[in-house]
Amino acid sequence: MPVNKENKMTGYASIDKPWLKYYSKDAINAEFPKCSIYENIYKANKEYDNEIALIYYGKKITYKKLFCKVDKVSKSLISYGVRCGDNVGICMPAMPETIYLILALNKIGANANMLNLTFAEEELITLINSTETKLLFIVSEAFNQLKNVISKSNCTDIIAVSAVNSLNIFTKVIKRVKKIQNAITWDDFIKNGKHNFFETPVYVPNRPAIMVYSSGTTGASKGIQLTNDSVNATITEGMYIGFKWNRQDRCIAVVPIWFSTGICAQILMPLHHGITVILEPLYDFEIFYQHIEAWHPNFTITAIGLADYLMNEKEMNDAYKYFKYFVIGGEYITSVMENKLNQWLRKNGSIEKIHKGYGMCELGGTVTATHYKCNEIGSAGIPTPHVIVAAFDLDTGKELKYRERGEIRVLSPCKMLGYYKKKEETEKFFHTDLTGRVWCCTGDMGYVTEDGCLYVDGRIESSYKNEEGDIIYLFYIERAILNIEQVRQCRVVVSKVNGVNIHVAHIVLTDAADRISVLSNIKEYCSNNLQKNHMPTLLKLYNSALPVSKAGKVDIIKMQNDVVDLVRL
């Protein structure tokens, strides 16, 4: 690895690592634990038995109870034939039993196969069968949705767990669950755990511990294999990214648990630090309000869509005065939107700014985050202490200098082992440079500044060649339009209109926006800030929000096919 021995700026981020000036020596020199994820969390909390680990609709679960439940689940898993290296499917949202399962599987060395409930039936069937899933845990309330998946999968042992199982109000529910053909109830699963379980957690380096999946928006979903080492690295990095944690903090978990951010950054990392996690199985805005009012959380990670909804739909008075870290990620946030969110937080009682982050499932969820010493408007923050980020030229494969745009590539201890049984895709993701460093190719465009801040433009694939052969970068158009104050959301897609591929801007206006004046402002701003070939000619206006897929992301395919009621700019 190149070393900048004279401590002079070379112009290359990977050598200079300018972000390190924001971190302490303890952060820079921190070592990652060589143990299972379970053991890492257990050691950090074993002396705090009576502190609250989880809150689930008012029910408080202490660390003592958490570890006791994990032991019982471990015994049951072994009794049902699960062994080190086996895949166990979890098709459940964020509920206590899901956490018990993930930690118990990790304790015995098995792999938690986190199946996305929003995936289509055929995809779930393929993922279950291709991973040779030993057991399959489902949330019983989704049985009608999953019954075809169950019947067509090769997994014969199905455990149905009610979402209210932990609340002790489920007599009628259990009766209904027992009617599920070929399914075992959670209670029976636990009762059958007769194995005399050994106490030493299983740690195997470079063996998958948790598998999450890519969203599948640009192709078939890929199994992302996270190891004990990569997840523990994510947990350790969370200690030093500029957040000042204490054991009285509370995190409300709203990112779905089947994503890296949902499980690693929003549950496992807080649990390791003794932070109480408020579990929320439903991505429901009203319930989010209720949790804020009841439990006064001071930490959350959410997408710009939820933040935008909260900002525009409901006043919370001083409910946000407890928030220390309101983290936004998942999509680009404009400077205009960032300033609006900061104003909204202050209006609702918080003295803090929003925090931003950038990451991907393949990298444990977190690559960069804003630091209290460095929270530049428009940036995605700085790399975490042991992560290196740089921009690379797509044609030459060489690292670019500061502020030069290219593909964002990452060196990270949090990186995945690889895509499950997808050798070719794995090889494309990793790139070894001339010095032997193995970079992760994100597929995003952006640049790094002299202060170490990362700025993300958009996906490389968000481009196309027009009829004249010019390359059109859709994210540049989106950026321009999003800078118009009266615009809430914008996504530019390529649609075939009258047999010709044309980029169409799909726009949501603010409630107070005057349609005619906004259109005039968009035309003027784009004319002054975009090349002529990037000028949008057709728009589609929405009253409330852009359409979203079952995965909660903007539905690109639906918008591409929607060419009705287009407005000429």
N, C-alpha and C positions, 0 to 999 in steps of 0.2 A: 504494500500500500504506500502511495507517495506520502512523504512527510515534509511539512513546511518547517524545517529546522530553524530558520532565521526569524520565524514568526512575522514574515512580511507577506502582504497580500499578493497572491499570484494571479488573481482574477478568476480562479477556478474554485468553485464551492467545495468540491470533494477534497481539496488539499487544504484550503484555508479554514473550513468549518467555522465560519464567523458566528454562528449561533451559540457556540460553546461559551462565549463571554457572558451569556445570560445564566449559566448554570454553575452551581457550586462544585468544588472538588469532589465532594461526596457523591454528587450526581454523576459526574464524569467517570469516577473510579468505581462506581457501583458494580457488583457482580451479580449474575443471575443465579438463582438457586437451582441446584441439580437434584430435583426431586419431583414427585408427582404434583399436579395442580392441587389435589386434595391436601397433601401434606403441607404444601406451602400455605394454604389458607388455614389449616388446622393449627400449625405452629404459631401463626400470627395471632390466633384468637383463643387458644386453649386456656389462657389465664383470665379470660373475660366471659366465663360461662353464662352469667346472668344478663349480659348485654343483649340487646335486640338485634338479630341478624336480618330478619324478614318481617315485613308487615303485609298482610294479605286481607283486604277488605275488613280491616279492623283487628284481625287476629295477629297477635305478636308472637313470633317464634324466636326464642333465644338461641345463642350459639350452642349451648348445651343440648337443646332439643334438636337443632340442626344436625349436629354430629351424631347424636343417638339415632336419628332417622336414617342418616347415611349408612350407619352400621347395619341396621335392619334391612335396608334395601340391598346392601352388598351381599348379605347372607342369602336373601331371596334370589338374587341374580345367579349366584353360584348354584343354588338348589335347582334352578331351571336350566342349568347347563352352560351358562355364560362363562367364558374363560378369557384369559389374557389374549388380546389381539382380535377378539370377536367384535363385529359390528352390531349394535343394538339401535333400532329405529325409535326416534322420539318425535311423534307428530302431535305435539302439545304446545300451548302457549306458555307464557311466563306465569306459572303457578308453583306452589311449594314443592309438589311432587316432581316437577321438572328439574328443579334445583337438586333435590335429593338424588335423582337418577343420574344426572351429569356427574356429580361428585362421587357417587357410589361406583359408577362405571370406571371412573378414573382411578379410584382406590384399588380396584381389582385388575387394572390394566386393560380394560376393554375400551372400545371407541364409541362415543356418543354421536350417533348419526342423526343430525338435526334436520328433520324434514319440514319443508316449508308448507304450511297448511293452505296457502293460497295457490300452490301449483295445481295444474290441471291433473285430472285422474291418471291419464296415460303416463304422464311424466313421473308422478309419484310411484306408480307401479314399476316403471323402468328403474327408478332409483332404488327401490326396495329390493328388487330382484337382482340387479347388477351388483349390489353391495353385499349380497348373501347375508341379509339381515337375520340375526339369530332370534330376537324377540322384537315385537312391535308394540309400542305404547301409544295409545291414542286418547284424545280427550273425548269422553263419551258423548258430549253435547254435539260433536261433529260427526256422529256415527252415520247419519243419513248421507252426509257429504262424502264419507270415506268408505261406505259399505262396498261399493264396487272395487275400490282399491284393495280392501281386505280380501274379497273373494277371488281376485285375480293375481294376488301376490303369492309368492312361494313361501312366505312366512306363515307358519301355522299357529304359533303361539302369540295370541293377541291379548294384551292387558288394557282394559278400558278404565280410564280414570276420570271421574267427574270433576268439573271445575270447582264444585262446592264441597269436594271431599274433605278438605282441611277445615271446613267451617262448622262441622258437626250439626248440620241442619238438613241432612240429605236422605232421610229414610225412604221417601218416595223415589228419589233419584236412584238410589241403589237398587231398588226393586226393578226400575226400568233398565238400569245398566245390566242386571243379571239376565235380562231377556235377550241381550245381544248374543246372537249365535256364535259359538266357538270363541267367546271372549271370557277372560278371567277378570274379576273385579280387583281393584287395588287392594282391598282388605284381604281377599283370598291369596293374592300374590304375596303379601307380607306374612300371612299366617303360615304359608308353605315354606318359609325361609328357615329350614332346620339345620343348615350347614354350620358347623363350628368354625366360624371365620377366623382366619389369622389376622393379626393386628398390623403387620407391616404393609403399608401401601406399596403398590407395585409401581416402580419407575423404570421405564425403558427409554433411553435416549433415541431420538429420531423415529419414534413410533407414533402414528396418529393417535390423538387423544379425543379430539373433537372434529367432526366434519360438518361444515356448513356448505351452502351452495351459492353459486353465482345466480343472479336474478333471472337469467335466461332471456333478457330483453334483446340481445343481439345474437342469439343462437341457443342451442341446447344447454341446459344448466350443467355446470361442472362441479364435482365434489372437491371442495377445498380442504385439504388435510392439515389441520393445526396440531402441533405436537405439544407435549408437556413443556418443552424448552421454549417454544415460540409463545405460548400463552403466559408462562411465567415471566418471560421478557416483557410482554405487554403490561402485565401487572406491575413489574418493577419500574418500567418507564413512567407509569402513572403516578409514582411517588414523587417524581421530579419535574413534571411538565409545567410547574408554576402554580399548581393548586396547593393550597395550604389546608390539608385535610386534618380533621380531628375526629375522634370516635363518637362524637355527638352529632355528626353530620348525617343527613338523610338524602338518599338518592331516589328519585321516582323514575322507574324503568319503563319507558314507553316505546323504545325501539324494539321491534319483534325479536324474540330470543333466538330465532334461527339465523340471524345475521351475526357476523363477528363482533360488530359494535354492540349488538344487543346482549350477547352472552359474555364477551370478554371485558369490554370497557364499561358496561353498565351494570353488570352483576358480579362477575368474579373479581374484578379489580376493586370495587367498593367493599366487597366482603373481606378481602384480604386486609384492607385498611381499617376494618372495624366500622365501616359506614353502614347504617341501616338501609336496606333496599326495600322500597315500596313496590311490590309487584303489581303489574297491571296487564291482564291477559288480553284485554280488548283495546284496540287503538281507537278509543272513544274520547272525544273532546270534553263532553260533559263530565265524564268520570274523572278525567284529568283535573278539571276544576275542583271537583269534590275532594280529591286527594290533596290538592294544594291547600284548600281551606281546612281540612281535618288534620294534616300531618306536618304542614309547614316545611316541605322539602327545600333544601338549599343547593341541590345539584341535579341537573338533568341533561340529557343529550337528545336532541330532536332534529328533525329535518326542517328545512325552510318552510315547507307546506304547513306544518302544524303551527309554527311560530307566526306565520302570516295569518292563519285562521284566528289564533288567539288574539293577535293584535287588532284585528278588524271586527271581531264578533262579540267580544265581551269585555266589560270593564271589571277589573278585579280589585279596585281600590288599593289597599296596601298589602295585598296577599303576597306580592313578590318581594317584600322587604326582607324575607329570610334567604332569598337566593344569593349565593355567592358565585355560583358558576352555572350560567344558562348557556349551554354549548349548542351551537348550530353547525350542522354538517350535512353531507349528502349531496348538495347542489351548490352552485355558485351563488354568492350573495353580493349584490351590487353595493356600492358605497352609499347610494341613496337609501336602499332597504336597511343596511346596517345602521345608519343614523336614525332611521325611523324606529327600529327595534330598540335602540338605546334610549330614545326618547320615551317609548312605550314602557320600558322597564322602570325608568325613573318616575314616570307618571303613576305607576302601580306600586311604588314604594321601595324599589331597589336602588342602591347607590352604586351598583356595579354595571359595567358594560357587558354586552354579550361576549362570549368566547366562541372562537371558531376552530374548526378542526378539518383536517383532510386525511383520508385514509381509504382503504379498500379491504374487502374480506380476506384477500390473499396475504395481507400484511397485518393481520390481527386487528384490523379496524382503525388503527391510529398510526399516522406517519408524522404529521405536523399538528401543532396546537398553539394557540395564542398563549403567551407568557405575560404575567402581570407587568414585567419590565418591557415587553414588546408586544403591543396589540395594535398593529397598524391597520387603519381602515382599508378594506379591500383585499387584504392578504389572508392566506390560510394559516398563518402562524409560522413558527419555526420548527425544525425537526426536533423530535425528542432526543434526549442526551446521547443515545447510542445509535442513532439513525443518521444516515448521510443522504442528502437529496441533491440532485443536479439535473440540468437540462442537456439533452443530447441531440445532435443533428441526425435526422432520420436517414439521410443519404450516406453520410460518411461514418456514422456511428461514433463520432468523436464528441467528447464533452465540450459544451459551449461555455462561454464566459458569462459573467453576471449580466442580467437583463436581456440576454439573447434567448429568444424563444425556441423551444424544441420539445422533444418528448421528455416528460418527467420520469426519471429512473431513480430507484431507491436501493440503498444498502441497509438491511434491517435484520436484527436478531429475531424479530417477530414474524418473519416470513414463513409462509406455508412450506410444508414438505414437498408438495406438488399437487396436481390435479389427479384425483383417483382414477387409475387405469386410463389415463390420457397422456401418453408419453409425448406425443407431438406438440400438444397444447402447452404442456409443462416446459418443454424445451424452448418454445417461443416466448414464454413469459420470462425466463431467465436468460441473461446475456453476460458472458464472461469477457471482460475487457483485456487489454494487452498486459495489464499488471496482475491478472489472475483474480480480480474482484468480480463477484457474481452479483450483477445488478438485476433488480426486478423491474420489468418494463410495464409501466402503468397503463399505457395507451392514452394518457392525458397530455395535453400541450400546456406549457407554462414556462416560467423562468424563476430564477433565484436572484435576490438583490444582495448588495454588499453587506447588509445587516443580517443576512441569513433568512430573510422572509421569503416564503414561497407564494407565488401568484399563479393561480390555475386559470387557464383560458377555457378549456373544454376538451371533449373527446376527439382524438384524431379522426375517428370514423365519422364525426359530425362534419363532413365535407363532401362535396361532389363536383364533378366537372360539368359545366354548362355546355350549351350547344356550340359555343365558340372555343371550347377547350380550356377555359379558365377554371382554376380550382377555387371554389367558393367555400369559405369557412363559416358555417352557420352560427357558431358561437360568437363570432365578432358582431354579427347582426343582432343577436340577442342582447349582447352587452350594450350596444348603442341604444336599443329601444328601452331597455330596463333603466337607463339613465334618465328617462322621461318621468318626472315626478308623478304624473297621473296614471302610470302603468304599474300594476301590481305583479303581474306574471307575464312572461313571454317565452315561447318556445318556437323555434323556426324549424320547419321540416320540409322535405322535398316531396312534392306531390306532382302527379302527372295530370296536367290541365290541357285539354285539347290536344292530347298526344305528345306534349312537351313537358320535360321535367322543369319545374319552377319552384323556387324556394318561397314558402308561404309562412308568414308570421302569425302565430296564434297568440292572441293577446287578451288579458283580463285587465280591465280598467278599474280604478278606484271608484267608490260610490259617488264621490263628488265630481268626477271628471265630466267635462263637456266633450261629447264625442267629436264634434266638428273641430274644435280647437286642438284636441289631442292629436287627431290625424294630421293636422297642419304642423304641430310641433314635432311629430315623428318624422314627417317628410323633411322638415328643415334640419333637424338634428342629424338624421342619417345622411343627408346631402353634404353636410359640413364635416362629417366624421367617418364616412365610409367611402371606399372606392366605388365607382359607378356600377361595376358589375356585382357589387354586394347589396345594392339598393333593393329592398323588398318592393315588389309591385302589387302583391296581393296580401290581404290581411283577413283573418277571421276573428271576430270579437265575441267574447264570452261574458255573460252577466255575472257569474260567480267565481268559478274556478276551472282550470284546465282539466280535461278528463284524465283519470288515473287508472292504472292497471290494478289487478288483484294484489300485486306486490307492493302497492302504495306509491309507485313511481308514475311520472307522467307517461300516458299511453301514446307513445310515438306512432305506433302502427295505426291506431284509430284516427289520429289526426292526419296522417298521410293519406288515408282513404276518404277523409271528409273534405270534399271540395264544394259543398253546398253553402250558399250565402257568403261567398267571398267578397270582400270589399277591395276596390282598386284604390291604391294610394295616389 
